[in-house]
């Protein structure tokens, strides 16, 4: 588990297929495609939505357990709409949670606890410092 102040890193690298990448997180490896790539693997925007789904469900489940809420299950549907006038941004991001075993008041409390404590949600909601830098590297010599 990543604690406050910890730095988390993933790596990604190009492959021989244009628009396809190999991403590594700890010891987990998966393929991702660019929006303009082959379109077979999960795309970057979908990874963002996946992070929100995972974070929201994990957070709600943890808070429900701590509160003894009686939560028996949950589902997250996360979506975005790309801005038709400005494709560099989304018009909105939406997280819809379907929670089982709790009433509406408790569901609202659990969602409030999630939105008050999830770093992914809050970074997106508030905006945060982000930067992109490039370094150059000489091509690696063929191993042949």
Buried (B, 14 or more C-beta within 10 A) or exposed (E): EEEEEEEEEEEEEEEEEEBBBBBEEEEEEEBBBBEEBEEEBBBBEBEBBEBBBEBBBBBBBBBBEEBEBEBEEBEBEBEBEEEEEEEEEBEEBEBEBEBEEBEEEBBEBBBEBBBEEBEBBEEBEEEEEEEEEEEEEEEEEEEE
